[in-house]
Structures are given as C-alpha cells and as structure tokens.
Amino acid sequence: MNKIVSATEFKAKCLRIIDEMQKDGIAVTITRRGKPVAELKPQREARKDVFGMLRHPEYRFEDPFSPAFDGPWDAELDGDTRQG
C-alpha cells in the first residue's frame, strides 16, 4: 500500500513526508496531474558484501594448515577399524 501525494504537496511538505515514510516504512508515490511520476521508498539496510568477509578476526586461525580434526586418522589406526 503506497501513499499518494501530488507534486505540489510533496514540494511544500517534503521533509515531513520523508520523516513519516521513514517512521512507518510505507512508500510514497508522487503524482503530477494525477499521473504517477516518481516513487519514494525507504532505504533498506545494505547487505554485507561477501568479498572480504574472511578478513574479519572472527574467521582467522592461528595456524590455517593444522588439521581441524584432532583425533587419529583412519590411516593412523592399526588394522581396518572403519565402520561401514
């Protein structure tokens, strides 16, 4: 549901219309002589870019080449103890 505002009303009350739109989140359609000419939408939060995400300290490892699994590997076990 959009609010419809004439261009002259928008020109006179621009800042108040923007504040209302930001508060209630409803887009505003601006008309001239009854025909829509522009639409004003609230800005959505920008998504985080996935490029460079791994630079964050949360994703860093002290030794990136150490194995993530600390237990013995199948090849290290004596005999064939694999299940399957």
C-alpha contacts under 8 A as a table, 3 or more apart, distances in Angstrom:
res1	aa1	res2	aa2	distance
1	M	26	I	7.03
1	M	27	A	7.63
2	N	26	I	6.02
2	N	27	A	5.14
2	N	28	V	5.47
2	N	29	T	6.40
3	K	26	I	7.05
3	K	27	A	6.41
3	K	28	V	4.71
3	K	29	T	6.00
4	I	28	V	5.85
4	I	29	T	4.81
4	I	30	I	6.04
4	I	31	T	7.11
5	V	9	E	6.38
5	V	10	F	6.26
5	V	28	V	6.96
5	V	29	T	6.15
5	V	30	I	5.01
5	V	31	T	6.16
6	S	9	E	5.27
6	S	10	F	6.13
6	S	30	I	5.50
6	S	31	T	4.71
6	S	32	R	5.92
6	S	33	R	7.64
6	S	34	G	7.47
7	A	10	F	4.98
7	A	11	K	6.05
7	A	30	I	5.73
7	A	31	T	5.59
7	A	32	R	5.55
8	T	11	K	5.05
8	T	12	A	6.28
9	E	12	A	5.14
9	E	13	K	6.02
9	E	14	C	7.82
10	F	13	K	5.20
10	F	14	C	4.95
10	F	17	I	7.19
10	F	30	I	7.22
11	K	14	C	5.43
13	K	16	R	5.51
13	K	17	I	6.09
14	C	17	I	5.25
14	C	18	I	6.21
15	L	18	I	5.10
15	L	19	D	6.16
16	R	19	D	5.08
16	R	20	E	6.19
17	I	20	E	5.15
17	I	21	M	6.10
18	I	21	M	5.04
18	I	22	Q	6.12
19	D	22	Q	5.13
19	D	23	K	6.23
20	E	23	K	5.09
20	E	24	D	6.14
20	E	25	G	7.95
21	M	24	D	5.42
21	M	25	G	5.24
21	M	26	I	5.50
21	M	27	A	6.42
21	M	28	V	7.20
21	M	41	K	7.73
21	M	42	P	6.63
22	Q	25	G	5.32
22	Q	26	I	7.71
22	Q	42	P	5.88
25	G	41	K	7.90
25	G	42	P	6.02
26	I	41	K	7.26
26	I	42	P	7.33
27	A	39	E	6.98
27	A	40	L	5.63
27	A	41	K	4.55
27	A	42	P	6.52
28	V	39	E	5.70
28	V	40	L	5.02
28	V	41	K	6.54
29	T	36	P	6.45
29	T	37	V	7.67
29	T	38	A	5.95
29	T	39	E	4.42
29	T	40	L	6.26
30	I	36	P	5.76
30	I	37	V	5.93
30	I	38	A	5.15
30	I	39	E	5.94
30	I	40	L	7.60
31	T	34	G	5.46
31	T	35	K	5.07
31	T	36	P	4.15
31	T	37	V	5.36
31	T	38	A	6.99
32	R	35	K	5.40
32	R	36	P	6.42
32	R	37	V	6.47
36	P	39	E	7.80
49	D	52	G	7.39
49	D	53	M	7.08
50	V	53	M	5.26
51	F	54	L	7.80
52	G	55	R	5.49
52	G	56	H	7.83
53	M	56	H	6.00
54	L	57	P	7.75
54	L	59	Y	5.55
54	L	60	R	7.21
55	R	59	Y	7.06
55	R	60	R	7.35
56	H	59	Y	5.81
56	H	60	R	7.07
57	P	60	R	5.21
60	R	64	P	7.96
61	F	64	P	5.39
63	D	66	S	5.69
67	P	70	D	6.83
72	P	76	E	6.09
72	P	77	L	6.81
73	W	76	E	5.21
73	W	77	L	6.69
74	D	77	L	5.40
74	D	81	T	7.78
74	D	82	R	7.12
75	A	78	D	7.99
77	L	80	D	7.48
77	L	81	T	7.34
78	D	81	T	7.67
